[in-house]
């Protein structure tokens, strides 16, 4: 899932570059995202871009910085499981329980619609 988010981020950076500069290069977008991962602020980001020969207007650099920060996957979501969520207790009894873990859950008590309205 993180790879899809990364690809979407690269695509959006390409769109920003195309909108502002008329240049849509995936390699350049990946390089820009890499640089953004190395710095802590937008001013450092703009300086680092200038050091590497990408002298963008400050408005474009700020826009790309905000875009990258907004779409950057958080460290909590990269683990795949929330810390406060407890996994359902599934003890596989046979091969089918392993193949279909959702069907191996215990049935829960049903509630009628009439009881829900009261």
Secondary structure, 3 states (H helix, E strand, C coil): CHHHHHHHHHHHHHHHHHHHHCCCCHHHHHHHHHHHHHCCCHHHHHHHHHHCCCCCCHHHHHHHHHHHHHHCCCHHHHCCCCCCCCCCCCCCCCHHHHHCHHHHCCCCCCCCHHHHHC
